[in-house]
Amino acid sequence: MPRSLLLLMLVSAAAAQQLDDQAAAFIEIHFLAAKRAEAQSDFSTAEREYKTILQKYPRAIPEVYQNIGLVYYLQHRYPEAAAAFVDGLKLNPAMEGARLFLGSSYLFLEQPVKALPHLEAVYKHKTSVESSMYLGLAHIALRKYEMALPYFKRALDLAEVKADYLYLLGDTYLKLSEQVARGIAGKNPGSEYDQFITAKILDGQEFYQPAARHYLLAARKDPENASVFYRLARVFFILGLDEPGQLALARYRQLMPLDSEAKLDPRSVPRKDAAEVGLKIDYAAALRALPPVEKSLPPLALMPSSVNMELRKRFRTARERTALDHLARGRWQEGIDSLRLILPSVSGWTGDYLTAMAHFWKDDYAAAERIVTRRTFSTLTYPAAQTLRWQVFHELSLTYFQRLLEEYPESSRAHFVKARMYQGQGKKEALEEFQAAIAAGPNQLGMRTAMAEYLLSNSKYTEAIDAANGELELNPHSAEARGILGRIYTQLRQPDQAMPHLEAVLAADAGHAEARSDLARCYELKGEIDRAVAEYQRALQDDPGLNRIHYVLARLYRRLGKTDLADRENEIFQKTEADERARGRRLREEQAQQ
């Protein structure tokens, strides 16, 4: 802080509290000594000098609390930083810097609810890269992904170096698309929409064989959706399955007579071996077994059948049919213009759906987003509408990630995106990219926990521990890093080392079922069976889907001589397992019938 500004603060304090010259001189000496120490990263001396001022004149200059808070903040001592900022703001609520870093400290302490009002106040008063980013991160921590996006976009606009914000936008759209996909799967399990989304994700990860199976399931459930058959043909050609590829392409042409010359040269796609794993499927026979294409074709064969049913009911006038004809012929802008003229007369959701889909087809994802994020659209329960939302968010995620890779190829964020991509594809290059990401951004949060998860999944326990501990050096309050360490030490049967980490996770999030299950296992390893049972029961309350816990409880109750309880838990476990096996059997039978 410039000495002139300090003098102004002292004059103001003197006017308010009648500080004498001796007091002002005392404050000036210690304040300037603290600033010199800060400039040399001598934080212990800076802390001592600020404390000297506060002990003698605790209310004279609120900015001292802001400065000592920053000293704590830079040392990752976030509880002390937050307390200092709070004390300073009580004296001077207008200190925007203190409020910004108070909100940031709460984020590091994984208390986003506390962070949000402070960050909103700062953003409202002064929109900056920092206030935009932290406010977006607060919404991310609360899993409010759509609310985070405008703030990250604002940060991207304001920032000179944009790598971080391109990554945050790509990652937020990815999380949002996953959230929408989970909603579709939960409400429409096994539906053509669920199968289509699963297939596209697997396709994008280059897992072509399972992608083909899921595309085929989607095709069987909706045999009039031409878009599924084009994708299916491409995947078959990649797998070197030319006969089913030609059959899928032929059906696409039947459904799309206006595109009857559509070509997909098997030589133009990358070839992969179709190494069958598990159930073998005669894809050609499955395609021949589909019902024949009817003479009365759907209005828009590239749409799901449920949409075409609505179109048949709602689009009957000449102007409405003209709009559909433009779209059927691939004239996207003409279709959009026609839809704009008739939208007031179109009842229901189909008008907006068609307009958004046309924007999507012409690769104008931003225009499509403006429609699918309207409340009237986002709250629609139709799976076709939610699937379109998933498609738009998924493509926007890829768009921002692609910009990141093209504009900042050597950035930490770019290496991290590549690491996650390779990890999803099961490629060993993932570790090299994780290491490159950390080397390019040694202070970047989250990189080491992601690498620790990857290492743990490959049973590299020592390296995973080192990575998670490296994250804790950057943020001692990282629940994710502590959860990983707790899980590793539990798997290594070292409960005394695991429990402090797991207890810290549960202190921050009492409903963290996996951490509580690991804690229960620790009590079990220590021979404290009653406490283990209690924690396992609590984990089940938090997440009833953890069926394996019923098996563990049955075993523990039997050790305690509580055979009735053991039998009950075993019965629950066996029934749930049987239900899962039956579901899997039905799925395999469906595949076999194809």
C-alpha positions as CSV (number, residue, x, y, z in Angstrom):
1,M,0.0,0.0,0.0
2,P,1.5,3.4,-1.0
3,R,2.6,5.5,2.0
4,S,0.3,8.4,0.9
5,L,-2.7,6.1,1.1
6,L,-1.6,5.0,4.5
7,L,-1.4,8.6,5.6
8,L,-4.9,9.3,4.4
9,M,-6.1,6.3,6.4
10,L,-4.4,7.6,9.5
11,V,-5.9,11.1,9.0
12,S,-9.3,9.5,8.7
13,A,-8.8,7.4,11.8
14,A,-7.5,10.4,13.7
15,A,-10.5,12.4,12.7
16,A,-12.9,9.6,13.8
17,Q,-11.1,8.5,17.0
18,Q,-8.8,11.4,17.9
19,L,-5.6,9.4,17.4
20,D,-2.7,11.5,18.6
21,D,0.6,11.8,16.7
22,Q,2.2,9.1,18.8
23,A,-0.5,6.6,17.9
24,A,-0.3,7.5,14.2
25,A,3.4,7.1,14.2
26,F,3.2,3.8,15.9
27,I,0.7,2.5,13.4
28,E,2.7,3.8,10.5
29,I,5.9,2.2,11.6
30,H,4.4,-1.2,12.1
31,F,2.2,-1.0,9.0
32,L,5.1,-0.2,6.7
33,A,7.2,-2.9,8.3
34,A,4.5,-5.4,7.6
35,K,4.2,-4.3,3.9
36,R,8.0,-4.6,3.5
37,A,7.8,-8.2,4.9
38,E,5.0,-9.0,2.6
39,A,7.0,-7.9,-0.4
40,Q,9.7,-10.3,0.6
41,S,7.2,-13.1,1.3
42,D,8.1,-13.0,4.9
43,F,4.6,-13.7,6.1
44,S,5.4,-14.5,9.7
45,T,7.0,-11.1,10.2
46,A,4.1,-9.4,8.4
47,E,1.6,-11.2,10.6
48,R,3.5,-10.2,13.7
49,E,3.6,-6.5,12.7
50,Y,-0.2,-6.4,11.8
51,K,-1.0,-8.1,15.1
52,T,1.1,-5.5,17.0
53,I,-1.2,-2.8,15.5
54,L,-4.4,-4.7,16.2
55,Q,-3.5,-5.5,19.8
56,K,-3.0,-1.8,20.6
57,Y,-5.5,-0.2,18.2
58,P,-8.0,-2.8,17.2
59,R,-10.6,-0.4,15.7
60,A,-8.4,2.3,14.3
61,I,-7.8,1.1,10.7
62,P,-10.1,-1.7,9.3
63,E,-7.8,-2.2,6.4
64,V,-5.3,-3.8,8.8
65,Y,-7.7,-6.7,9.1
66,Q,-7.9,-7.0,5.4
67,N,-4.2,-7.1,5.0
68,I,-3.6,-9.7,7.7
69,G,-6.4,-11.7,6.2
70,L,-4.5,-11.7,2.9
71,V,-1.4,-12.8,4.7
72,Y,-3.3,-15.8,6.1
73,Y,-5.0,-16.4,2.7
74,L,-1.6,-16.6,0.9
75,Q,-0.5,-19.2,3.4
76,H,-3.7,-21.3,2.8
77,R,-4.8,-20.5,6.4
78,Y,-8.4,-20.0,5.3
79,P,-10.2,-20.2,8.7
80,E,-8.0,-17.5,10.1
81,A,-8.3,-15.5,6.9
82,A,-12.1,-15.6,7.0
83,A,-12.1,-14.5,10.6
84,A,-9.9,-11.5,9.9
85,F,-12.0,-10.4,6.9
86,V,-15.2,-10.7,9.0
87,D,-13.7,-8.5,11.7
88,G,-12.6,-5.9,9.2
89,L,-15.9,-5.8,7.4
90,K,-17.7,-5.2,10.7
91,L,-15.7,-2.0,11.0
92,N,-15.9,-1.1,7.3
93,P,-18.4,-3.0,5.2
94,A,-17.3,-1.1,2.0
95,M,-13.9,-3.0,1.8
96,E,-14.6,-4.9,-1.5
97,G,-11.3,-6.7,-1.4
98,A,-12.0,-8.1,2.0
99,R,-15.4,-9.2,0.9
100,L,-14.1,-10.9,-2.3
101,F,-11.4,-12.8,-0.4
102,L,-13.8,-13.7,2.4
103,G,-16.1,-15.3,-0.3
104,S,-13.1,-17.0,-1.8
105,S,-11.9,-18.3,1.7
106,Y,-15.4,-19.8,2.2
107,L,-15.0,-21.6,-1.1
108,F,-11.7,-23.1,-0.1
109,L,-13.4,-24.1,3.2
110,E,-16.1,-25.8,1.0
111,Q,-18.8,-23.5,2.4
112,P,-20.4,-22.1,-0.7
113,V,-23.6,-21.1,1.0
114,K,-21.6,-18.7,3.1
115,A,-19.5,-17.5,0.2
116,L,-22.4,-16.7,-2.1
117,P,-23.8,-13.4,-0.6
118,H,-20.4,-11.9,-0.3
119,L,-19.4,-12.7,-3.9
120,E,-22.8,-11.5,-5.2
121,A,-22.3,-8.2,-3.4
122,V,-18.8,-7.7,-4.9
123,Y,-19.9,-8.7,-8.4
124,K,-22.9,-6.2,-8.2
125,H,-20.6,-3.4,-7.1
126,K,-17.7,-4.2,-9.4
127,T,-17.7,-6.8,-12.1
128,S,-14.2,-8.1,-12.7
129,V,-12.5,-11.3,-13.8
130,E,-12.1,-12.4,-10.2
131,S,-15.6,-11.5,-8.9
132,S,-17.1,-13.3,-12.0
133,M,-14.9,-16.4,-11.6
134,Y,-15.5,-16.8,-7.9
135,L,-19.2,-16.3,-8.1
136,G,-19.3,-18.9,-10.9
137,L,-17.3,-21.3,-8.7
138,A,-19.8,-20.8,-5.8
139,H,-22.7,-21.9,-8.1
140,I,-20.6,-24.9,-9.3
141,A,-20.0,-25.9,-5.7
142,L,-23.8,-25.8,-5.2
143,R,-24.3,-27.9,-8.4
144,K,-26.2,-25.0,-10.0
145,Y,-24.4,-25.3,-13.3
146,E,-26.7,-23.2,-15.5
147,M,-26.4,-20.3,-13.0
148,A,-22.6,-20.5,-13.1
149,L,-22.3,-20.1,-16.9
150,P,-23.1,-16.4,-17.3
151,Y,-20.4,-15.5,-14.7
152,F,-17.7,-17.7,-16.5
153,K,-18.7,-16.1,-19.8
154,R,-18.3,-12.7,-18.3
155,A,-14.8,-13.7,-16.9
156,L,-13.9,-15.0,-20.4
157,D,-14.8,-11.6,-22.0
158,L,-12.8,-9.6,-19.4
159,A,-9.7,-11.8,-19.2
160,E,-6.6,-11.3,-21.3
161,V,-5.4,-14.9,-20.9
162,K,-8.5,-17.0,-21.4
163,A,-7.3,-20.6,-20.8
164,D,-8.8,-21.0,-17.3
165,Y,-12.2,-19.6,-18.4
166,L,-12.4,-21.7,-21.6
167,Y,-11.8,-24.7,-19.4
168,L,-14.3,-23.7,-16.8
169,L,-17.0,-23.2,-19.4
170,G,-16.2,-26.5,-21.1
171,D,-16.3,-28.3,-17.8
172,T,-19.5,-26.6,-16.6
173,Y,-21.3,-27.5,-19.8
174,L,-20.0,-31.0,-19.5
175,K,-21.4,-31.3,-15.9
176,L,-24.7,-29.8,-17.0
177,S,-25.0,-32.3,-19.8
178,E,-24.3,-35.1,-17.4
179,Q,-26.9,-33.8,-15.0
180,V,-29.5,-33.7,-17.8
181,A,-28.5,-37.2,-19.0
182,R,-28.9,-38.6,-15.5
183,G,-32.4,-37.1,-15.3
184,I,-33.4,-38.7,-18.6
185,A,-32.0,-42.1,-17.6
186,G,-33.7,-41.8,-14.2
187,K,-37.1,-41.0,-15.6
188,N,-36.8,-43.1,-18.8
189,P,-34.5,-46.0,-18.1
190,G,-33.7,-48.1,-21.1
191,S,-35.6,-45.8,-23.4
192,E,-34.5,-44.9,-26.9
193,Y,-33.3,-41.5,-25.5
194,D,-31.3,-43.2,-22.7
195,Q,-29.8,-45.6,-25.3
196,F,-29.0,-42.8,-27.8
197,I,-27.2,-40.7,-25.2
198,T,-25.2,-43.6,-23.9
199,A,-24.3,-44.6,-27.5
200,K,-23.1,-41.0,-28.3
201,I,-21.0,-40.8,-25.2
202,L,-19.3,-44.2,-26.0
203,D,-18.9,-43.2,-29.6
204,G,-17.1,-40.0,-28.6
205,Q,-14.8,-42.0,-26.3
206,E,-14.0,-44.3,-29.2
207,F,-15.6,-47.3,-27.5
208,Y,-17.2,-48.3,-30.8
209,Q,-18.4,-51.8,-30.1
210,P,-20.6,-50.9,-27.0
211,A,-21.7,-47.7,-28.9
212,A,-22.9,-49.9,-31.7
213,R,-25.0,-52.1,-29.3
214,H,-26.6,-49.0,-27.7
215,Y,-27.3,-47.4,-31.1
216,L,-28.9,-50.7,-32.1
217,L,-31.1,-50.7,-29.0
218,A,-32.1,-47.1,-29.8
219,A,-32.9,-48.1,-33.4
220,R,-35.0,-51.1,-32.3
221,K,-37.0,-48.8,-29.9
222,D,-37.4,-46.1,-32.5
223,P,-37.0,-47.6,-36.0
224,E,-38.1,-44.5,-37.8
225,N,-35.4,-42.2,-36.4
226,A,-33.1,-41.8,-39.4
227,S,-30.4,-40.0,-37.4
228,V,-29.7,-43.1,-35.4
229,F,-29.2,-45.2,-38.5
230,Y,-26.6,-42.8,-40.0
231,R,-24.6,-42.9,-36.8
232,L,-25.0,-46.7,-36.6
233,A,-23.7,-47.1,-40.1
234,R,-20.6,-45.0,-39.4
235,V,-19.8,-47.0,-36.2
236,F,-20.2,-50.3,-38.1
237,F,-17.8,-49.1,-40.8
238,I,-15.3,-48.1,-38.2
239,L,-15.5,-51.6,-36.8
240,G,-15.0,-53.1,-40.2
241,L,-18.6,-54.5,-40.3
242,D,-19.4,-53.5,-43.8
243,E,-22.5,-55.6,-44.3
244,P,-24.5,-54.2,-41.3
245,G,-23.0,-50.8,-42.1
246,Q,-24.5,-50.9,-45.6
247,L,-27.9,-52.1,-44.2
248,A,-28.0,-49.2,-41.7
249,L,-27.1,-46.7,-44.4
250,A,-29.8,-48.2,-46.7
251,R,-32.4,-47.8,-44.0
252,Y,-31.3,-44.2,-43.5
253,R,-31.8,-43.5,-47.2
254,Q,-35.3,-45.1,-47.1
255,L,-36.3,-42.9,-44.3
256,M,-34.7,-39.8,-45.9
257,P,-35.7,-40.0,-49.6
258,L,-34.6,-36.4,-50.1
259,D,-31.1,-37.5,-49.1
260,S,-31.3,-40.9,-50.9
261,E,-27.8,-40.3,-52.4
262,A,-26.3,-40.0,-49.0
263,K,-22.9,-41.7,-49.0
264,L,-20.6,-43.0,-46.2
265,D,-17.5,-44.5,-47.7
266,P,-16.2,-47.2,-45.4
267,R,-12.7,-46.1,-46.6
268,S,-13.2,-42.6,-45.2
269,V,-13.6,-43.6,-41.6
270,P,-10.9,-44.9,-39.2
271,R,-11.0,-48.7,-39.0
272,K,-11.0,-50.5,-35.7
273,D,-11.1,-54.2,-35.0
274,A,-14.5,-55.5,-33.9
275,A,-13.2,-57.7,-31.0
276,E,-16.4,-59.1,-29.6
277,V,-16.5,-59.2,-25.8
278,G,-19.3,-61.1,-24.1
279,L,-22.5,-61.7,-26.0
280,K,-22.0,-61.8,-29.8
281,I,-24.6,-60.1,-31.9
282,D,-25.5,-60.8,-35.5
283,Y,-25.9,-57.1,-36.4
284,A,-27.0,-57.8,-40.0
285,A,-29.7,-60.1,-38.8
286,A,-30.8,-57.6,-36.2
287,L,-31.2,-54.8,-38.8
288,R,-33.1,-57.1,-41.2
289,A,-35.5,-58.0,-38.3
290,L,-36.6,-54.4,-37.9
291,P,-40.1,-53.6,-39.2
292,P,-40.1,-52.4,-42.8
293,V,-40.2,-48.7,-43.5
294,E,-43.8,-47.6,-44.0
295,K,-44.9,-45.8,-47.2
296,S,-46.2,-42.9,-45.0
297,L,-42.9,-41.5,-43.9
298,P,-42.6,-39.3,-40.8
299,P,-42.7,-35.5,-41.4
300,L,-39.1,-35.1,-40.2
301,A,-37.3,-38.5,-40.2
302,L,-34.3,-37.0,-38.4
303,M,-36.5,-36.5,-35.4
304,P,-37.6,-39.0,-32.7
305,S,-40.9,-40.7,-33.4
306,S,-42.5,-39.0,-30.4
307,V,-41.8,-35.6,-32.0
308,N,-43.2,-36.7,-35.3
309,M,-46.4,-37.8,-33.6
310,E,-46.7,-34.2,-32.3
311,L,-45.9,-32.8,-35.7
312,R,-48.7,-34.8,-37.4
313,K,-51.2,-33.4,-34.9
314,R,-50.0,-29.8,-34.8
315,F,-48.5,-28.9,-38.2
316,R,-51.4,-29.0,-40.7
317,T,-51.6,-25.6,-42.4
318,A,-49.8,-24.8,-45.6
319,R,-47.4,-22.4,-43.8
320,E,-46.6,-25.0,-41.2
321,R,-46.0,-27.7,-43.8
322,T,-43.7,-25.2,-45.6
323,A,-41.6,-24.8,-42.5
324,L,-41.3,-28.6,-42.2
325,D,-40.4,-28.9,-45.8
326,H,-37.5,-26.5,-45.4
327,L,-36.2,-28.5,-42.5
328,A,-36.6,-31.8,-44.3
329,R,-34.5,-30.5,-47.2
330,G,-31.8,-29.3,-44.9
331,R,-32.6,-25.6,-45.5
332,W,-32.1,-24.7,-41.8
333,Q,-32.2,-20.9,-42.0
334,E,-35.3,-20.9,-44.2
335,G,-36.9,-23.3,-41.8
336,I,-36.0,-21.0,-38.8
337,D,-37.4,-18.0,-40.7
338,S,-40.6,-19.9,-41.5
339,L,-41.0,-21.1,-37.9
340,R,-40.6,-17.5,-36.6
341,L,-43.6,-16.5,-38.6
342,I,-45.9,-19.2,-37.4
343,L,-44.7,-19.7,-33.8
344,P,-47.5,-17.6,-32.3
345,S,-50.1,-20.0,-33.8
346,V,-48.2,-23.2,-32.9
347,S,-49.5,-24.7,-29.7
348,G,-47.3,-26.7,-27.3
349,W,-43.6,-27.1,-27.3
350,T,-42.9,-28.3,-30.8
351,G,-42.3,-24.8,-32.4
352,D,-39.5,-24.0,-30.0
353,Y,-38.1,-27.5,-30.2
354,L,-37.9,-27.4,-34.0
355,T,-36.3,-23.9,-34.0
356,A,-33.7,-25.0,-31.4
357,M,-33.0,-28.2,-33.4
358,A,-32.6,-26.3,-36.6
359,H,-30.0,-24.0,-34.9
360,F,-28.3,-27.1,-33.6
361,W,-28.2,-28.7,-37.1
362,K,-26.6,-25.6,-38.5
363,D,-24.0,-25.7,-35.7
364,D,-25.3,-22.5,-34.1
365,Y,-25.2,-23.9,-30.6
366,A,-25.4,-20.5,-28.9
367,A,-28.7,-19.8,-30.6
368,A,-30.0,-23.2,-29.7
369,E,-28.9,-22.6,-26.1
370,R,-30.9,-19.4,-25.8
371,I,-34.0,-21.5,-26.5
372,V,-33.4,-24.6,-24.5
373,T,-32.4,-22.6,-21.4
374,R,-35.7,-20.7,-21.3
375,R,-37.6,-21.7,-18.3
376,T,-40.6,-22.7,-20.4
377,F,-38.3,-25.1,-22.3
378,S,-36.0,-26.3,-19.5
379,T,-38.9,-27.5,-17.4
380,L,-40.5,-29.6,-20.1
381,T,-40.8,-33.2,-19.1
382,Y,-40.8,-34.6,-22.7
383,P,-37.7,-36.8,-23.0
384,A,-37.1,-35.5,-26.6
385,A,-36.9,-31.9,-25.3
386,Q,-34.5,-32.9,-22.5
387,T,-32.4,-34.9,-25.0
388,L,-32.0,-31.8,-27.1
389,R,-30.9,-29.9,-24.1
390,W,-28.3,-32.6,-23.5
391,Q,-27.1,-32.4,-27.1
392,V,-26.7,-28.6,-27.0
393,F,-24.8,-28.6,-23.7
394,H,-22.6,-31.5,-24.8
395,E,-21.6,-29.8,-28.1
396,L,-21.0,-26.5,-26.3
397,S,-18.7,-28.3,-23.9
398,L,-16.7,-29.7,-26.8
399,T,-16.6,-26.3,-28.5
400,Y,-15.0,-24.6,-25.5
401,F,-12.6,-27.5,-24.9
402,Q,-11.6,-27.4,-28.6
403,R,-11.0,-23.6,-28.3
404,L,-8.8,-24.3,-25.3
405,L,-6.8,-26.9,-27.1
406,E,-6.3,-24.7,-30.2
407,E,-5.6,-21.4,-28.5
408,Y,-3.6,-22.5,-25.5
409,P,-2.2,-26.0,-26.4
410,E,0.6,-25.9,-23.8
411,S,-1.5,-24.6,-20.9
412,S,-2.1,-26.6,-17.8
413,R,-5.8,-26.7,-18.6
414,A,-5.2,-28.1,-22.1
415,H,-3.0,-30.9,-20.8
416,F,-5.7,-31.6,-18.1
417,V,-8.4,-31.9,-20.7
418,K,-6.3,-34.3,-22.7
419,A,-5.5,-36.3,-19.6
420,R,-9.2,-36.7,-18.9
421,M,-9.9,-37.7,-22.5
422,Y,-7.2,-40.4,-22.4
423,Q,-8.4,-41.6,-19.1
424,G,-12.0,-41.9,-20.4
425,Q,-10.6,-43.9,-23.3
426,G,-8.5,-46.1,-21.0
427,K,-5.2,-45.0,-22.6
428,K,-1.9,-45.0,-20.7
429,E,-1.1,-41.5,-22.1
430,A,-3.4,-40.1,-19.4
431,L,-0.7,-40.1,-16.8
432,E,1.8,-38.2,-18.9
433,E,-0.8,-35.5,-19.6
434,F,-1.7,-35.3,-15.9
435,Q,2.0,-34.8,-15.1
436,A,2.3,-32.2,-17.9
437,A,-0.8,-30.3,-16.5
438,I,0.7,-30.1,-13.1
439,A,4.1,-29.1,-14.5
440,A,2.5,-26.3,-16.5
441,G,0.3,-25.1,-13.6
442,P,1.8,-26.2,-10.3
443,N,-0.6,-24.1,-8.2
444,Q,-3.7,-25.2,-10.1
445,L,-6.3,-26.8,-7.9
446,G,-7.9,-30.1,-8.7
447,M,-5.2,-31.5,-11.0
448,R,-3.6,-33.6,-8.3
449,T,-6.8,-35.1,-7.0
450,A,-7.8,-36.1,-10.5
451,M,-4.4,-37.7,-11.0
452,A,-4.7,-39.4,-7.6
453,E,-8.1,-40.9,-8.7
454,Y,-6.5,-42.2,-11.9
455,L,-3.5,-43.7,-10.0
456,L,-5.8,-45.3,-7.5
457,S,-7.9,-46.9,-10.3
458,N,-4.7,-48.5,-11.5
459,S,-3.7,-49.7,-7.9
460,K,-0.8,-47.3,-7.7
461,Y,-1.3,-46.5,-4.1
462,T,2.0,-44.8,-3.2
463,E,1.8,-42.5,-6.2
464,A,-1.9,-41.8,-5.5
465,I,-1.1,-40.8,-1.9
466,D,1.7,-38.5,-3.0
467,A,-0.7,-36.8,-5.5
468,A,-3.5,-36.3,-2.9
469,N,-1.0,-35.0,-0.4
470,G,0.2,-32.5,-3.0
471,E,-3.3,-31.2,-3.3
472,L,-3.6,-30.8,0.4
473,E,-0.4,-28.6,0.3
474,L,-2.3,-26.2,-2.0
475,N,-5.6,-26.5,-0.1
476,P,-5.5,-28.2,3.3
477,H,-9.3,-28.2,3.3
478,S,-9.8,-30.2,0.1
479,A,-12.5,-32.7,1.0
480,E,-11.9,-34.5,-2.3
481,A,-8.2,-35.0,-1.5
482,R,-9.0,-36.2,2.0
483,G,-11.6,-38.5,0.7
484,I,-9.2,-40.1,-1.7
485,L,-6.6,-40.5,1.1
486,G,-9.2,-42.0,3.4
487,R,-10.2,-44.5,0.7
488,I,-6.6,-45.5,-0.1
489,Y,-5.6,-46.1,3.6
490,T,-8.8,-48.0,4.1
491,Q,-8.1,-50.3,1.2
492,L,-4.5,-50.7,2.5
493,R,-6.1,-51.8,5.9
494,Q,-4.5,-48.8,7.8
495,P,-7.5,-47.4,9.7
496,D,-5.6,-45.1,12.0
497,Q,-4.2,-43.2,9.0
498,A,-7.5,-43.3,7.1
499,M,-9.9,-42.1,9.8
500,P,-8.7,-38.5,10.3
501,H,-9.2,-37.8,6.6
502,L,-12.6,-39.5,6.5
503,E,-13.7,-37.6,9.6
504,A,-12.7,-34.3,8.0
505,V,-14.7,-35.1,4.9
506,L,-17.8,-35.9,7.0
507,A,-17.3,-32.8,9.1
508,A,-17.7,-30.8,5.8
509,D,-20.4,-33.0,4.4
510,A,-22.2,-35.3,6.8
511,G,-24.2,-36.9,4.0
512,H,-21.1,-38.2,2.1
513,A,-22.1,-41.9,2.0
514,E,-18.9,-43.3,0.5
515,A,-16.7,-41.6,3.1
516,R,-19.0,-42.9,5.9
517,S,-18.9,-46.4,4.4
518,D,-15.1,-46.2,4.4
519,L,-15.2,-44.9,8.0
520,A,-17.4,-47.9,9.0
521,R,-14.9,-50.2,7.4
522,C,-12.1,-48.6,9.5
523,Y,-14.1,-49.3,12.7
524,E,-14.5,-52.9,11.4
525,L,-10.8,-53.2,10.9
526,K,-10.2,-52.0,14.4
527,G,-12.6,-54.5,15.8
528,E,-15.2,-51.9,16.9
529,I,-18.1,-53.8,15.4
530,D,-21.0,-51.9,17.0
531,R,-19.6,-48.6,15.8
532,A,-19.0,-50.1,12.4
533,V,-22.6,-51.3,12.2
534,A,-23.9,-47.8,13.2
535,E,-21.8,-46.1,10.5
536,Y,-22.8,-48.6,7.8
537,Q,-26.5,-48.0,8.7
538,R,-26.0,-44.3,8.5
539,A,-24.3,-44.6,5.1
540,L,-27.3,-46.6,3.8
541,Q,-29.6,-43.9,5.0
542,D,-27.6,-41.4,3.0
543,D,-27.4,-43.5,-0.1
544,P,-29.8,-46.5,-0.2
545,G,-28.2,-47.6,-3.5
546,L,-25.1,-48.9,-1.8
547,N,-26.5,-52.5,-1.8
548,R,-23.1,-54.0,-0.9
549,I,-23.5,-52.6,2.6
550,H,-26.4,-55.0,3.2
551,Y,-24.1,-57.9,2.6
552,V,-21.5,-56.4,5.0
553,L,-24.1,-55.8,7.7
554,A,-25.4,-59.4,7.3
555,R,-21.8,-60.6,7.9
556,L,-21.3,-58.4,11.0
557,Y,-24.7,-59.2,12.5
558,R,-23.8,-62.9,12.2
559,R,-20.6,-62.2,14.1
560,L,-22.6,-60.5,16.8
561,G,-25.0,-63.4,17.1
562,K,-27.9,-61.4,15.7
563,T,-29.1,-64.0,13.3
564,D,-32.5,-62.4,12.6
565,L,-30.9,-59.1,11.6
566,A,-28.3,-61.0,9.6
567,D,-31.0,-62.9,7.7
568,R,-33.0,-59.7,7.0
569,E,-29.9,-57.9,5.6
570,N,-28.9,-60.9,3.5
571,E,-32.5,-61.1,2.2
572,I,-32.4,-57.5,1.1
573,F,-29.0,-57.9,-0.5
574,Q,-30.1,-61.1,-2.4
575,K,-33.3,-59.5,-3.6
576,T,-31.6,-56.4,-4.9
577,E,-28.9,-58.5,-6.6
578,A,-31.6,-60.7,-8.2
579,D,-33.5,-57.6,-9.5
580,E,-30.2,-56.3,-11.0
581,R,-29.5,-59.7,-12.6
582,A,-33.0,-59.8,-14.0
583,R,-32.6,-56.4,-15.5
584,G,-29.3,-57.4,-17.1
585,R,-30.9,-60.6,-18.4
586,R,-33.7,-58.6,-20.0
587,L,-31.2,-56.3,-21.6
588,R,-29.2,-59.2,-23.0
589,E,-32.4,-60.8,-24.3
590,E,-33.3,-57.6,-26.1
591,Q,-29.9,-57.5,-27.6
592,A,-30.1,-61.2,-28.7
593,Q,-33.5,-60.6,-30.3
594,Q,-31.9,-57.9,-32.5
